[in-house]
Structure formats: structure tokens, C-alpha cells
């Protein structure tokens, strides 16, 4: 015959086993969560590689100029917003949309034009139309 204490232990073990078996689906994460986790991991790896090193020829992304708008008129300058999003990364995909700095030319086709450099290297220009993704990279 089992004691009251032994029955409680067995009941607790059974409950935890049942919860563990059903929690697999509850632990599944959304694609957005996984993407954020992976970006955080990449950021951590890059931060570790920077420890004790200065920005050399292939360093972090530095945005020199950025303009978003229409060739027919109406621009805004999202340089600071993009630089803040980049942080110390060496690669980022910039979504080209009105979320950068508002809609500077309502009803017109817009584009993003960026001039950036990688550490001490020469400037590079990149451009992309609205509703696209512009990859910016300083990888060796």
C-alpha cells in the first residue's frame, strides 16, 4: 500500500509528464519570432567578433546619406532611422516603405537612395524602389 506522500509524488510526476507531452505545440514559435531570434544571434556573433577590434576597412555599416521620395519632388531623409536600425550589424535588409520617414510624395512612386561605407572603406551607393527590400552589407 502506498503512503499519501508517495501517491502525491506519483500524481505530480504523471501531471508533469502529461504537460510535457502536450506542450510541444504550445512551444512552437511564429516565423517572426524565429527571424528575430536569428537576427539577435547574428548580432551577438558580430558583437563578439568586434570585441577588442576597431572598425577597420571592413567594419560596421555607416550611413552617410539617405533620401526617400519621388523623382518628381518630395523627399525625406531617413539617415538616422536607418543608422539606428543597423546598430553594429554588417548586414541588414531595409524595407523600403513610408515607414522610413512618412510619405513625402503622396500618390507618387518613391525610391530609397543610400550612400554608405563599411568602416574606413570608400562609399557605396544603393537604391531600391518603394515596397521592396534593399540589402546593405559590409561582409568580407
C-alpha angles and dihedrals in degrees: 000000000000122000121236090253093052091049091051091050092050091047091051092049091049092049093049091047091051092048091048092052093051099040095076093086092043091054094053108113130215121255089248091055092049091048091052091047091051092048089050090051092051090048090052092050091050091048090053091050090052094053107119094000130106123221102277130180089300102041136127124325113269116192109215098176136359130179130177123190149072128315087225090061142291120087138172128194115233095175096123094043092052093044091052091050090050097051107163096336123130093206134033137161109224115206106221107220145113087278088081096072109331129276106308094177112031114207094012133105109257137195139191119235118189134181113196141157136208110234107300096345124115120278122274126202123218130178136182137172125248116281094028136099121250114203114211117189142177098180120143 
